[in-house]
Amino acid sequence: MNSEQFSALKDKAQTFRNDSVSLRKERLKKVLNWIVTHESDIYAALKQDFNKPHFETLISEINPCTTEAKYAIKKLSCWMSDHKVKTPLALFGHRSSIRYENKGVVLVIGPWNYPFQLAVVPLISALAAGNSVVVKPSEFTPHTSRLIKKMAEDCFSANEVLIEEGGKEKTEELLKFNFDHVFFTGSTAVGKIIANACASRLIPVTLELGGKSPTIVDETADLDEAAFKIF
C-alpha cells in the first residue's frame, strides 16, 4: 500500500461518516450475499490450504461470518441512532445525547488457523461502524487470502476495502501508516510488537491473542475419558 491509496481510504472514511443506515446495510449485504454464493469456493480454498474438513469449515468459518453480518444488519439502525442522556445542571436549558461516529481507516490483521472467519468478521464489524478497511490475511493460507481479495474486489472499490497480501514485511509496512484502529488476531509475541507499534502513534488497538491450555495426564487417568475431555 502506498500513501496515495491510504489517503484515498481516509477520504472515503470521511464520506462514510455521513452515510445513512441503508447505505451501511447495503455494504454488509454485499458481503453476506457474496459468502452465500461462494460457499463452494470457501470450502475449496480451506481444503487446499490445510485440508480443513467440510463440516469444520461450515461451523467455524462460514457460519460465524454470515451470523455476524445478519446480526449487524438487524441491529444497525439502533447502533447508529443518537442516544439521549441527562444534561448536567451546569448546562441547564440544553439537550445532551451520545452520537456514534466512525473512526476512519481500520487495519485488520488475520491469523492462519481461522483465516476466513477472523479476517471477515472484523471486516464486517468495521464496515458496520462506517469505516474504510485494510485487511492483511495470513500468508500461510494463500488460497484463502486470494479468495478474500477476490471478495473485496467483487464487492468494493479499493478506497473502501483494500486487501494487502504478504508476510511479516507487509505487516511492518502497514504499521507505518496512521490507522485509526488496528485489530489483530494471533500470538502473544506478535501482539506485543503490534501493541508497541500502535502505542508509539497512539493508535487504538484490539488484540485477540492465542492462549495455551496445557493438560497433564497421569497414571491414574481413564485414557478414554481423558482423551474425550481434552478434545
N, C-alpha and C positions, 0 to 999 in steps of 0.2 A: 504494500500500500504506500502511495506517495502522498505528499502534503496536499496536492490538488484533490485527490479522492477524499481525504479526510475533511477538507474544507467543504466539499460537496455534501458529505454526510452531516456536517454541522449545520449547514444552511437548510437542509431538508428537515432536520430536527426542529428548527425554528418554525417552519411552516406546519409541522405536525402539532405544535403547541396549540394551534387554533382549530384543530380538526374536530369535527362532530363525532358523536358516538357511532353513527352509521359508517363513517369512513374508517374508523379503527376496526369496527366489526368486519368490514369488508376485507381488510388485510388478514385478519385472523381466519376468516372463512376461506381465503385463498390457500393458506397453509393446510387447514383441515381437509379441504377438498383434494389437494394435491396428495396428501398422505393416503387418503382413502383410495384414490385412483391409481396409486403407485405402490400398493402393498406388496405385490409380487416382486417389484424391484428392490424393496427394502429387505425382503426375505433373502433374495439372491445376493445382495451386497454383503450382508452379515454372514451368510454362508461362505462366501468367498474369503472374507477377511479372517474369520477364525472358527468356521464351522459351527456357528451358533444354531441350535435346533429351531425348527419352525415354531413350535409352541412357545419356547422361551422368547423368541423374537416378538411374538404377538403380545405376550403379557408384560414383557419388560422393556420393549422398545416402542411398539406401535400404540398399544392401548394407553399408556401414560400420556403420550402426545395428543391423541385425539380427545382424551378425557380433559386434559388441561385446556385445550382450545375451546371445547364446548362450554366448560365452566367459565372461562374468561368472557366468552360471548354472552353468556347468560347474565353475568354479574357486572358487565362493563358500564351499563347505564348508572348503576348505583355507585360504582367506584369513581366515576368521573364527575358526579354531582357535588356541588358545594354543600358543606355540612354546617348548619348554623350552630354557633356556640354562644355562651353567655358573654355579655360585654362587661368588662371591668368598670367599676364605679367611676374611675378617672376618665373614662371615655363615654360617660352618660350622654345619651342622645344619638349615639351611633349604633350601627349594627355590625356584628362580628360573625365571620364564617371562616371555615378552613377550605382553601381551594387547592386541589391537587394538580400539579403541573409535571410535565415530563422532565427528565434530567438532561437529555441531549443525545450523545452518542454512547452506546453501551458496547463493551467488548465482552464476548462470551468465549471462554477457552474450555473446550470439551475434552473428556478423557477417552481412553481406548476401550474400557470394559463395557460401557453402555454408550457407544459412540453416537447413536442416533438420538436416543432419548435425552441424554444430558447435554446435547447441543441444541436440540429443537425446543425442549420445554423452556429453558431460559430465554430462547429467542421469542417464543410465544408471549412470555411474561413481559419482555422488553417492548414488544410491539403493542401489547395491550396498554402499556403505560405511555405510549405515544413516542417512543424513541426510535431513532435510526440505529442500526445494529451492525457490528462486525463480528463474524463467527470464525474462530480458528479451531477447526476439527482436529482430532488426533491424527498424527502422521502414521500411526501404527495400524490404522484401519483405512487404507487408501480407497477402497471401493465405496465404503460408506461416506467418506469425505467427499468424493466426487459426486455421489448421489445428493448429498446436502447442497453442494454447489449448484447442481442442476435444479434442485427445488427452488433455491433462491433466485436463480436466473429466470426460471419459468414464472415466478410469482411477483418479482420485484425488480425495480431498477437498481443500479449499482450504488446510487446515493441514498437508497432506503435500506437495503440489506446487502452487505458485501461479505463474501466468503474468502478467507485467506488461508490457503493450504501451505503446509510446511512443517518443519520440526522446531527444535529449540531456538534456532536462529530467527525464525519467523516470529516466535513469541517475544523474543528480546527486541526485535524490530518494532513490533506493535506497541510494546510497553513504553516506547519513547514518545508516543503520541499522548496528548492530554485528553484522554477519555473522561466522560462524566461519571461512569461507573464501570467496574470490572467484575465479572462473575467467573470464578474459576472452580473447576472440579478436578481433583487429583490428589497427589501425595502431599503429606505434611511438609516434606523437604522443599518441594517446588512451591507450595503455598507460602512458605516463608519468603521466598525470592519474590513472588508476586506481591505480597503484602509490603515488602520493603520498597519495591519499585513504585507502588502506588502511594505509599506514605510520603515519599520524597516530594510528591507533587500534590498531596492532599486529595487524592482520588479515592472516593468511597469504593470499598471492595467487599464482595461477598465470597467467602471461602467455604466450599463444601469438600472437606478433606477426608481421605480414606482412613479408616481405623483398622486395628487388628483385634481379632477375637481368639486369643490363644486358649487352647484346651489341653488339659493333662488327663491322660487315660492310664490308670494304674492297674495292677494285677487283680484288684477287687471288682473291676467293672464287668458288666454284661456287655460283651462286644457288639452284639446286635442292637441292643438298646442305645449304647453309646454312639454307635455309628448313625443311627436314626436321628438322635437328638442333635448331634453335631451338624448333620446335613440340614 
